[in-house]
């Protein structure tokens, strides 16, 4: 118990209660009924202090009532209707605020979360026994270096005479395999295979069906008429010109050119 705190609280309540009672008497209250004003105002202040809220309004009320009581006693102010109304309103206001504080405390207690209880099926955890210094010293320390293991003596095998070993018969090894001779495959010669000469094929698809070995070619008079000016000037058309003009092969163009040679004059300039 804090004696000094209770002593200070009692003195403060006594002094303030006297001023509040005197103010109530000056405002027209009966002296016995006027005791209720300091009782209501001081208990409201103590209730607010314990609740931890609304402390300033009752303290300001105590200050105002004591100041008004001393001003009336000193003759500085005189009681009028405004002072009487203010003093008469103190008791109802205190009743209202004390009821609000009580309701707020009850609501906070109702909404407080319930403490969580441990589950009924949980097994109790056994307490770990504490190891004392004497028990810890009694446990031998683990050696840092272990002794090397000693190998067990090997038992000698019984001696076996060399004469008693049986002779093993081995089968002869097979001869090395002879590798087969590698035969290079040859391409069989086709019967009546026709190999075309180089440059025989052209853009034209008409074959030289009228070629006759050792005979006159039917294109000779046609070529003589076509290249008459070249032959008259002593020239001959080239093989390439004949092939391009008539779409024939190399051998036939050569034969036509040879047939035109007697028809050209001296000079034989290629066209």
Secondary structure, 3 states (H helix, E strand, C coil): CCHHHHHHHHHHHHHHHHHHHHHHHHCCCCCCCCHHHHHHHHHHHHHHHHHCCCHHHHHHHHHHHHHHHHHHHCCCCCCCHHHHHHHHHHHHHHHHHHHHHHHHHHHHHHCCCCCCCCCCCCCCCCCCCCCCHHHHHHCCCCCCCCCCCCCCCCCCCCCCCHHHCCCCCCCCCCCCCCCCCCCCCCCCCCCCCCCCCCCCCCCCCCCCCCCCCCCCCCHHHHHHHHCHHHHHCCCECCHHHHHHHHCCCHHHHHHHHHHHHCCCCCCCCEC
